[in-house]
Amino acid sequence: MGVKIPSEIARQLRELPNKPGCYMMRDRRGRIIYVGKASSLRDRVRSYFRQGTLHSASPKLRGLIKSIASFEYLVTRTEAEAVLTEGRLIKEYRPRYNVSFRDDKRFLCLRIKLSDPFPRLRTCRIQRDDGATYFGPYASAAAARAAMDFVEKRFGLRKCTPRVPDAETHRHCIDDIVRHCAAPCVGTVSRAQYHERVAQACAFLRGERPDCLASIEQAMEAASEALEFERAGALRDLLLLLRAAVKQRTRISGTPALRAQDAARGVRELKELLRLPAGPALIEAYDISNISGTHAVGSMVCAVAGLPRRNRYRHFRIKTVTGSDDPAMMAEVVRRRFARLREAQAAPPDLVLVDGGITQTRAAKTELAKLGFAGVPVAGLAKRYEEIYLPGRGKAGQKPLRLPRDSKALQVLMRIRDEAHRFALTYHRSLRSKRIRESVLDDIPGIGEKRKEQLLAHFGSFKRLAAATEAQIAEVPGFGHKTAGVIARNLRSAENLRSAENLRSAAVRLPPSTRLDSASPA
C-alpha cells in the first residue's frame, strides 16, 4: 500500500500523462514550494507518494512531501524544454525547497562572430544583439562544452584570444600540435580556408553534418572489435554528448540581414509549396485564447516579407460567441477584421494563417467568402505535428501538408503562428488579471463602493492593499479587526488565484524553442 493521500491528489495522479514536463507542488496556503522537471510526469510525480519514499528519503524530501497539498503540471515537447522551463519557473516563483537556479544562472550558449578575421567559438550565458551567431541554449553544459571541444579539434579552430593572431601568438602556443589547430597565425591556412572550416563547424552545430557523428560511431565500433574497451567507452560517451548537443540545437542569429535573408527564402518556398499566385509578401496570422470560454480574445499579427511588423498587430475581445467554440470565435475575428478592410477599401493580405486545424481554417475561409474575399488564400497550422491545412483544393486539400522541420517555409509559418499565440495569450492574461483586481473587493461582504474607495485612498493602490497585514488594514478609520481579517483573507485567496493564472500563461514568456501550448486549444 502507498502513502495515504487526499482523494483529489489521488485523482490527479491517475490522470498524469506519460510525457516530459514540469510540475509545481503547492502547500496548504496555495504557495508554490517546489518546481521539478521529469522525462515522464507520471513516473516522477507518483514517486513522491510511494510508501518507500518517506522511509528512505532525506529529511528535506520528507518535509517537502508532508507539505504538499496540491500540485500542477505543464507538458513540454522534449525533456530539454522541461529543463529550460524548470529554470524559468524557479526564478519566477522562488520556491522554498528549490536551491538550483536561485542565482539567476542561465544556460550555456556557444557564440561565434563570423565577421571577425579569424572567428573562434566561445561559451556564454547571455545572448545579445551584437551581430554574432549563437547556438543554444543547451540544457546540458557538458554537452555544450563537448560539442565546442569536438568542433575545435575536428575543424582546426583556434582557441587563442587575440583578434588577429600572428607569429608572436604562435611562439608560446602548441595547439597546432596537441589540438590539431589550423594555425592561421603562421599562415598554415589562408583566411578563406579558415573561414571554410568555420562554416563546416557551424553546419555541424546546426545538425547539418551527420557524417561527423557517423565517423565517431565507426571509430567506437572499431575500438570495441580491437578490444580497446576504454577507448570505445570514451568514444561512446562523446557520441552521446554530441547527439544531445545537436538534438538541443537552437541557432539564433544576431544579424538582421541574415534573419531577413532566411525569411525571404521562406516566403519564396511558401509560394511554391502552397501553390500561391504570388509570393506572400503580407501574411496575417490569427489565434484565439480562452479558458473554458471565459475572457475569450483573438489576435491578429502581421508579417511583411516574413518578418513581424508590430505596428500592425491587433487584438479582439470576442463578443458574439459564448462557451468554448474556437471555430466560431475564429470566424468572428476574421469577419470583423475583413469587414473593416472592405469599408476602408484596403488591400487584403497575400495569405491568411490561422492557428488550428481544418475546422478553424474552414471557418475563416467561409467568412472571407461571405465578405467578398474568396480569392484570399487561407492556411491552418496545427501545433501537434506542425501540419499545414489548405481547404478548398479538392481531395488533396483534405490531407495536411507536412514539411521538414528545417524548411524555411515552415519556419516562417511557425514564427508568425507563435507570435500570434503569444500576442493573444498576453492580452488574455492582462484581462484575467484586471478582472481579479477589480472584482476581489466587490465580492467581499460589507464592502461597498465608498468603503472600497476609502481603502484604495488610504493605501494608494490595490497592490499595496494586497500586501498589507490585517493590523495595517485595521488602522484605516472605520475598519475594525473583524472586517480587516475578512479583507485580508479574501486578498490572499485572490493572490493565490492570480499565481495559478500566471502559471497557465508561463509559456508566453518562453523563447520560441520552449513555448508551451497552455491556454488555447489548437
C-alpha positions as CSV (number, residue, x, y, z in Angstrom):
1,M,0.0,0.0,0.0
2,G,1.2,3.5,-0.7
3,V,1.2,6.6,1.4
4,K,-2.3,7.8,2.4
5,I,-3.0,10.8,0.3
6,P,-6.0,13.1,-0.2
7,S,-8.6,11.9,-2.8
8,E,-8.1,15.0,-5.0
9,I,-4.3,14.3,-5.3
10,A,-5.0,10.6,-5.9
11,R,-7.3,11.6,-8.8
12,Q,-4.6,13.9,-10.3
13,L,-2.0,11.2,-10.0
14,R,-4.2,8.8,-12.1
15,E,-4.5,11.4,-14.8
16,L,-0.8,12.3,-15.1
17,P,0.5,11.9,-18.7
18,N,3.5,9.8,-19.6
19,K,5.2,12.8,-21.2
20,P,8.0,15.2,-20.3
21,G,7.2,18.4,-18.4
22,C,7.4,20.4,-15.2
23,Y,5.4,20.0,-12.0
24,M,4.7,22.6,-9.3
25,M,4.0,21.5,-5.7
26,R,1.8,23.8,-3.5
27,D,1.3,23.9,0.2
28,R,-2.0,24.4,2.1
29,R,-1.8,28.2,1.6
30,G,-1.5,27.8,-2.2
31,R,2.1,28.8,-2.4
32,I,4.4,27.0,-4.8
33,I,7.0,25.3,-2.6
34,Y,8.8,23.2,-5.2
35,V,9.3,23.1,-9.0
36,G,10.7,20.0,-10.7
37,K,11.1,18.5,-14.2
38,A,10.6,15.0,-15.5
39,S,11.0,12.9,-18.6
40,S,7.8,11.2,-17.5
41,L,5.5,13.3,-15.4
42,R,3.5,10.1,-14.4
43,D,6.5,8.2,-13.1
44,R,8.2,11.2,-11.4
45,V,5.3,12.7,-9.6
46,R,3.9,9.4,-8.4
47,S,7.3,8.5,-6.9
48,Y,6.8,11.2,-4.2
49,F,3.8,9.4,-2.8
50,R,5.1,5.8,-2.6
51,Q,5.4,4.0,0.7
52,G,9.1,3.6,0.5
53,T,9.8,7.3,-0.3
54,L,9.0,8.6,3.2
55,H,11.0,5.7,4.7
56,S,14.2,6.2,2.7
57,A,14.1,9.8,1.7
58,S,16.2,12.6,3.1
59,P,14.8,14.9,5.8
60,K,14.4,17.7,3.3
61,L,12.4,15.5,0.9
62,R,10.2,14.1,3.7
63,G,9.4,17.7,4.8
64,L,8.5,18.6,1.2
65,I,6.2,15.6,0.8
66,K,4.4,16.3,4.1
67,S,3.9,19.9,3.0
68,I,2.2,19.1,-0.4
69,A,-1.5,20.0,-0.5
70,S,-1.9,20.1,-4.3
71,F,0.2,20.1,-7.5
72,E,0.0,21.3,-11.1
73,Y,2.0,20.4,-14.2
74,L,2.9,21.7,-17.6
75,V,3.6,19.3,-20.5
76,T,6.6,20.1,-22.8
77,R,7.6,18.6,-26.1
78,T,11.0,17.4,-25.0
79,E,13.0,16.8,-21.8
80,A,15.3,19.6,-22.8
81,E,12.4,22.1,-22.9
82,A,11.4,20.8,-19.5
83,V,14.8,21.7,-18.1
84,L,14.6,25.2,-19.6
85,T,11.1,25.7,-18.3
86,E,12.0,24.5,-14.8
87,G,14.7,27.1,-14.6
88,R,12.4,29.9,-15.6
89,L,9.7,28.8,-13.2
90,I,12.1,28.6,-10.3
91,K,13.5,32.1,-11.0
92,E,9.9,33.5,-11.2
93,Y,8.4,31.8,-8.1
94,R,11.5,31.2,-6.0
95,P,10.1,28.1,-4.3
96,R,11.2,27.3,-0.7
97,Y,12.5,23.8,-1.5
98,N,14.4,24.7,-4.6
99,V,18.1,25.6,-4.4
100,S,19.2,25.4,-8.1
101,F,18.7,28.5,-10.3
102,R,18.2,30.9,-7.4
103,D,21.4,32.7,-8.5
104,D,19.7,33.6,-11.8
105,K,22.1,31.3,-13.6
106,R,21.5,31.0,-17.3
107,F,22.1,28.0,-19.7
108,L,25.2,27.8,-21.8
109,C,25.3,29.0,-25.4
110,L,28.1,28.8,-28.0
111,R,28.9,32.1,-29.6
112,I,30.9,32.9,-32.8
113,K,31.3,36.2,-34.6
114,L,31.6,35.3,-38.3
115,S,32.7,38.9,-39.2
116,D,35.9,38.5,-37.3
117,P,39.1,38.0,-39.3
118,F,39.6,34.5,-37.7
119,P,36.4,33.6,-35.8
120,R,36.6,31.4,-32.7
121,L,34.0,29.7,-30.5
122,R,33.3,30.9,-27.0
123,T,30.8,29.9,-24.3
124,C,28.4,32.5,-22.9
125,R,25.2,32.7,-20.9
126,I,23.6,35.8,-22.3
127,Q,22.6,36.3,-26.0
128,R,23.0,39.8,-27.2
129,D,22.1,41.6,-30.4
130,D,25.7,42.1,-31.3
131,G,26.0,40.6,-34.8
132,A,27.3,37.3,-33.6
133,T,25.8,33.8,-34.2
134,Y,24.6,31.9,-31.1
135,F,24.0,28.2,-30.7
136,G,21.8,27.1,-27.8
137,P,20.8,27.5,-25.1
138,Y,22.0,24.0,-24.1
139,A,20.2,22.3,-21.2
140,S,23.4,20.2,-20.7
141,A,26.5,22.3,-20.1
142,A,28.6,19.1,-20.5
143,A,27.1,18.6,-24.0
144,A,27.7,22.2,-25.0
145,R,31.4,22.0,-23.9
146,A,31.9,18.6,-25.6
147,A,30.4,20.0,-28.8
148,M,32.7,23.0,-28.7
149,D,35.8,20.9,-28.0
150,F,34.9,18.5,-30.7
151,V,34.4,21.0,-33.5
152,E,37.6,22.9,-32.5
153,K,39.7,19.7,-32.9
154,R,37.8,18.3,-35.9
155,F,37.8,21.5,-38.0
156,G,41.0,23.1,-36.6
157,L,39.5,26.1,-35.0
158,R,41.8,28.3,-32.8
159,K,41.4,28.8,-29.1
160,C,43.8,31.8,-28.7
161,T,42.2,35.1,-27.7
162,P,43.9,37.8,-29.9
163,R,41.5,39.1,-32.6
164,V,44.2,38.7,-35.3
165,P,46.7,36.0,-34.2
166,D,50.3,36.4,-35.5
167,A,53.7,34.7,-35.2
168,E,54.2,36.2,-31.7
169,T,50.9,34.5,-30.6
170,H,52.2,31.1,-32.0
171,R,55.5,31.5,-30.2
172,H,54.0,30.3,-26.9
173,C,51.3,28.0,-28.3
174,I,51.4,24.3,-29.2
175,D,47.7,23.9,-30.1
176,D,48.7,23.1,-33.7
177,I,50.4,20.0,-32.2
178,V,48.2,18.9,-29.4
179,R,44.8,20.1,-30.6
180,H,45.0,20.0,-34.4
181,C,44.7,23.8,-34.7
182,A,44.9,25.0,-38.3
183,A,47.4,27.7,-37.1
184,P,46.3,30.6,-39.3
185,C,48.7,32.7,-37.2
186,V,51.7,31.4,-39.1
187,G,50.0,31.1,-42.5
188,T,49.4,27.3,-42.4
189,V,45.9,28.1,-43.9
190,S,44.7,31.2,-45.6
191,R,41.9,33.4,-44.2
192,A,39.5,32.0,-46.8
193,Q,40.4,28.4,-46.0
194,Y,40.0,29.1,-42.2
195,H,36.5,30.6,-42.8
196,E,35.6,27.4,-44.8
197,R,36.5,25.4,-41.7
198,V,34.4,27.7,-39.5
199,A,31.4,27.3,-41.9
200,Q,31.7,23.5,-41.6
201,A,31.8,23.7,-37.8
202,C,28.7,25.9,-37.8
203,A,27.0,23.4,-40.1
204,F,27.8,20.6,-37.6
205,L,26.3,22.6,-34.7
206,R,23.2,23.2,-36.7
207,G,22.8,19.4,-37.2
208,E,23.7,19.5,-40.9
209,R,26.8,17.2,-40.8
210,P,25.6,13.8,-39.6
211,D,28.7,12.2,-41.2
212,C,30.8,13.5,-38.3
213,L,28.8,11.5,-35.8
214,A,28.8,8.5,-38.1
215,S,32.6,8.6,-38.1
216,I,32.8,8.6,-34.3
217,E,30.4,5.7,-34.2
218,Q,32.6,3.8,-36.6
219,A,35.7,4.5,-34.6
220,M,33.9,3.3,-31.4
221,E,32.9,0.0,-33.1
222,A,36.5,-0.4,-34.4
223,A,37.9,0.1,-30.9
224,S,35.5,-2.3,-29.4
225,E,36.4,-5.0,-32.0
226,A,40.1,-4.4,-31.2
227,L,39.3,-5.0,-27.5
228,E,40.2,-1.3,-26.7
229,F,37.2,-1.0,-24.4
230,E,38.5,2.1,-22.6
231,R,38.8,4.0,-25.8
232,A,35.4,2.6,-27.0
233,G,33.8,3.8,-23.8
234,A,35.2,7.3,-24.2
235,L,34.0,7.5,-27.8
236,R,30.6,6.3,-26.7
237,D,30.3,9.0,-24.0
238,L,31.5,11.6,-26.5
239,L,28.9,10.4,-29.1
240,L,26.1,10.6,-26.5
241,L,27.1,14.2,-25.5
242,L,27.3,15.3,-29.2
243,R,24.0,13.8,-30.0
244,A,22.4,15.6,-27.1
245,A,24.0,18.9,-28.2
246,V,22.8,18.6,-31.8
247,K,19.3,17.5,-30.6
248,Q,19.0,20.6,-28.4
249,R,20.3,22.9,-31.1
250,T,18.7,26.3,-31.5
251,R,20.6,28.8,-33.7
252,I,19.8,32.5,-33.1
253,S,21.5,34.9,-35.4
254,G,22.1,38.5,-34.2
255,T,22.4,39.8,-37.7
256,P,19.2,41.4,-39.0
257,A,20.4,40.8,-42.6
258,L,20.7,37.1,-42.0
259,R,17.2,36.9,-40.5
260,A,15.8,38.9,-43.4
261,Q,17.6,36.5,-45.9
262,D,16.2,33.4,-44.2
263,A,12.7,34.9,-44.1
264,A,12.8,35.9,-47.8
265,R,13.8,32.4,-48.7
266,G,11.0,31.0,-46.7
267,V,8.5,33.3,-48.4
268,R,9.7,32.1,-51.8
269,E,9.3,28.5,-50.7
270,L,5.8,29.2,-49.5
271,K,4.8,30.4,-52.9
272,E,5.9,27.1,-54.5
273,L,4.7,24.7,-51.8
274,L,1.3,26.3,-51.2
275,R,0.9,27.0,-54.9
276,L,0.1,30.6,-54.3
277,P,-0.5,33.1,-57.2
278,A,2.2,35.4,-55.8
279,G,4.8,35.4,-53.0
280,P,3.0,36.1,-49.7
281,A,4.7,39.4,-49.0
282,L,2.0,40.2,-46.5
283,I,0.8,37.5,-44.1
284,E,-1.7,37.9,-41.4
285,A,-1.9,35.2,-38.6
286,Y,-4.9,34.7,-36.3
287,D,-5.2,33.0,-32.9
288,I,-7.8,32.5,-30.2
289,S,-7.1,32.4,-26.5
290,N,-9.6,31.4,-23.8
291,I,-10.0,29.1,-20.8
292,S,-13.4,27.3,-20.9
293,G,-14.8,30.2,-22.9
294,T,-14.1,32.9,-20.3
295,H,-12.4,36.2,-21.3
296,A,-12.1,34.9,-24.9
297,V,-9.9,37.0,-27.1
298,G,-8.4,36.9,-30.6
299,S,-5.2,38.2,-32.0
300,M,-4.0,39.2,-35.5
301,V,-0.3,39.7,-36.1
302,C,1.3,40.8,-39.4
303,A,4.5,39.8,-41.2
304,V,5.9,41.7,-44.1
305,A,8.5,39.7,-46.2
306,G,8.4,37.0,-43.5
307,L,9.3,39.4,-40.6
308,P,7.0,40.7,-37.9
309,R,5.5,44.2,-38.3
310,R,4.4,45.0,-34.8
311,N,2.7,48.3,-35.6
312,R,0.0,46.3,-37.5
313,Y,-0.9,43.9,-34.7
314,R,-4.5,43.9,-33.5
315,H,-6.4,42.2,-30.7
316,F,-10.1,41.5,-30.3
317,R,-12.5,40.7,-27.5
318,I,-14.9,38.0,-28.5
319,K,-18.5,39.5,-28.4
320,T,-20.9,37.1,-30.1
321,V,-19.7,33.6,-29.0
322,T,-20.4,32.0,-25.6
323,G,-18.7,28.9,-24.4
324,S,-15.6,27.3,-25.7
325,D,-16.1,27.3,-29.5
326,D,-12.8,28.1,-31.2
327,P,-14.0,27.9,-34.9
328,A,-16.9,30.3,-34.2
329,M,-14.5,32.7,-32.4
330,M,-12.1,32.5,-35.3
331,A,-14.9,33.3,-37.7
332,E,-15.9,36.3,-35.6
333,V,-12.4,37.7,-35.6
334,V,-11.9,37.2,-39.3
335,R,-15.3,38.7,-40.0
336,R,-14.6,41.9,-38.0
337,R,-11.1,42.3,-39.4
338,F,-12.1,42.0,-43.1
339,A,-15.3,44.0,-42.7
340,R,-13.0,46.9,-41.7
341,L,-10.7,46.2,-44.7
342,R,-13.7,46.3,-47.0
343,E,-15.0,49.6,-45.5
344,A,-11.6,51.1,-45.9
345,Q,-11.2,49.6,-49.4
346,A,-7.7,48.4,-48.3
347,A,-5.8,45.6,-50.0
348,P,-6.1,42.2,-48.3
349,P,-3.1,40.1,-47.2
350,D,-1.5,37.6,-49.6
351,L,-2.1,34.8,-47.1
352,V,-4.3,34.3,-44.0
353,L,-2.8,31.9,-41.5
354,V,-4.9,30.5,-38.6
355,D,-3.7,28.7,-35.6
356,G,-5.6,25.3,-35.7
357,G,-6.7,22.5,-37.9
358,I,-9.2,22.1,-40.7
359,T,-12.3,23.4,-38.7
360,Q,-10.7,26.7,-37.8
361,T,-9.4,27.0,-41.4
362,R,-12.8,26.3,-42.9
363,A,-14.4,28.8,-40.6
364,A,-12.0,31.6,-41.7
365,K,-12.4,30.6,-45.4
366,T,-16.2,30.7,-45.1
367,E,-16.2,34.2,-43.6
368,L,-13.8,35.5,-46.2
369,A,-16.1,34.2,-49.0
370,K,-19.2,36.0,-47.4
371,L,-17.3,39.3,-47.4
372,G,-16.1,39.0,-51.0
373,F,-12.6,37.9,-50.2
374,A,-12.9,34.4,-51.6
375,G,-9.7,34.7,-53.5
376,V,-7.5,35.3,-50.4
377,P,-5.5,32.1,-49.7
378,V,-6.1,30.5,-46.2
379,A,-3.9,28.0,-44.4
380,G,-4.1,26.5,-41.0
381,L,-1.1,25.4,-38.9
382,A,-1.9,22.8,-36.2
383,K,0.6,22.6,-33.3
384,R,0.8,18.9,-32.6
385,Y,2.6,17.8,-35.7
386,E,3.0,21.3,-37.4
387,E,0.7,20.2,-40.2
388,I,-0.5,22.7,-42.8
389,Y,-4.2,22.6,-43.8
390,L,-5.3,24.0,-47.1
391,P,-9.1,23.9,-47.5
392,G,-10.9,24.2,-50.8
393,R,-8.4,22.3,-53.0
394,G,-10.3,19.1,-53.7
395,K,-9.3,15.8,-52.2
396,A,-5.6,16.8,-52.0
397,G,-6.6,19.8,-49.8
398,Q,-8.2,17.5,-47.2
399,K,-4.8,15.9,-46.3
400,P,-2.5,18.1,-44.3
401,L,0.9,19.0,-45.7
402,R,3.9,18.1,-43.6
403,L,7.2,19.9,-44.2
404,P,10.7,19.1,-42.8
405,R,11.5,20.9,-39.6
406,D,14.4,22.6,-41.3
407,S,12.2,24.0,-44.1
408,K,12.5,27.8,-44.2
409,A,8.8,28.0,-45.3
410,L,7.7,26.1,-42.2
411,Q,9.9,28.2,-40.0
412,V,8.2,31.4,-41.4
413,L,4.8,30.0,-40.6
414,M,5.7,28.7,-37.2
415,R,7.3,32.0,-36.2
416,I,4.3,34.1,-37.1
417,R,1.9,31.5,-35.7
418,D,3.8,31.5,-32.4
419,E,3.8,35.3,-32.4
420,A,0.0,35.3,-32.8
421,H,-0.3,32.8,-29.9
422,R,2.0,35.0,-27.7
423,F,0.1,38.2,-28.5
424,A,-3.3,36.5,-27.8
425,L,-2.1,35.0,-24.5
426,T,-0.6,38.3,-23.3
427,Y,-3.9,40.1,-23.9
428,H,-5.9,37.3,-22.3
429,R,-3.7,37.2,-19.3
430,S,-4.0,41.0,-18.8
431,L,-7.8,40.8,-18.9
432,R,-7.8,38.0,-16.3
433,S,-5.5,39.9,-14.0
434,K,-7.6,43.0,-14.4
435,R,-10.8,41.2,-13.6
436,I,-9.3,39.6,-10.5
437,R,-8.1,43.0,-9.2
438,E,-11.4,44.7,-10.0
439,S,-13.7,42.1,-8.5
440,V,-12.0,41.0,-5.3
441,L,-13.1,43.9,-3.2
442,D,-16.6,43.9,-4.8
443,D,-17.0,40.3,-3.7
444,I,-16.2,40.9,0.0
445,P,-19.4,41.2,2.1
446,G,-19.9,44.6,3.7
447,I,-17.5,46.4,1.3
448,G,-19.4,48.9,-0.8
449,E,-18.2,51.4,-3.3
450,K,-17.5,54.1,-0.6
451,R,-15.5,51.8,1.6
452,K,-13.6,50.4,-1.4
453,E,-12.6,54.0,-2.3
454,Q,-11.6,54.6,1.3
455,L,-9.3,51.6,1.3
456,L,-7.6,52.5,-2.0
457,A,-7.2,56.1,-0.9
458,H,-5.5,55.0,2.3
459,F,-3.1,52.6,0.7
460,G,-2.7,54.3,-2.7
461,S,-3.1,51.2,-4.9
462,F,-4.5,47.8,-4.9
463,K,-1.0,46.3,-4.9
464,R,-0.2,47.9,-1.6
465,L,-3.5,46.9,-0.1
466,A,-2.9,43.3,-1.1
467,A,0.5,43.4,0.6
468,A,-1.0,44.9,3.8
469,T,-1.3,42.9,7.0
470,E,-4.6,42.5,8.9
471,A,-3.3,45.0,11.6
472,Q,-2.4,47.6,8.9
473,I,-5.9,47.3,7.3
474,A,-7.5,47.7,10.8
475,E,-5.7,51.1,11.1
476,V,-8.0,52.5,8.4
477,P,-10.7,54.7,10.1
478,G,-14.0,52.8,10.3
479,F,-12.4,49.3,9.8
480,G,-12.3,47.0,12.8
481,H,-10.2,43.9,13.3
482,K,-13.0,41.6,12.2
483,T,-13.6,43.4,8.9
484,A,-9.8,43.7,8.4
485,G,-9.5,39.9,8.8
486,V,-12.2,39.2,6.2
487,I,-10.5,41.6,3.7
488,A,-7.0,40.1,4.3
489,R,-8.3,36.5,3.8
490,N,-10.0,37.4,0.6
491,L,-7.0,39.2,-0.7
492,R,-4.7,36.2,0.0
493,S,-7.2,34.0,-1.9
494,A,-7.1,36.4,-4.9
495,E,-3.3,36.4,-4.9
496,N,-3.3,32.6,-5.0
497,L,-5.7,32.6,-7.9
498,R,-3.6,35.1,-9.7
499,S,-0.5,32.9,-9.2
500,A,-2.3,30.0,-10.7
501,E,-3.4,32.1,-13.7
502,N,0.2,33.2,-14.2
503,L,1.3,29.6,-14.3
504,R,-1.1,28.8,-17.1
505,S,0.4,31.6,-19.1
506,A,4.1,30.8,-18.3
507,A,4.7,29.8,-21.9
508,V,4.1,33.4,-23.1
509,R,7.4,34.4,-21.6
510,L,9.4,31.4,-23.0
511,P,11.6,31.6,-26.1
512,P,10.2,30.1,-29.3
513,S,12.0,26.8,-28.8
514,T,10.4,26.3,-25.4
515,R,7.0,27.7,-25.7
516,L,4.1,25.6,-24.4
517,D,0.5,25.3,-25.6
518,S,-1.3,26.0,-22.3
519,A,-4.3,28.2,-22.8
520,S,-5.6,27.9,-26.3
521,P,-6.5,24.6,-27.9
522,A,-5.4,24.0,-31.5
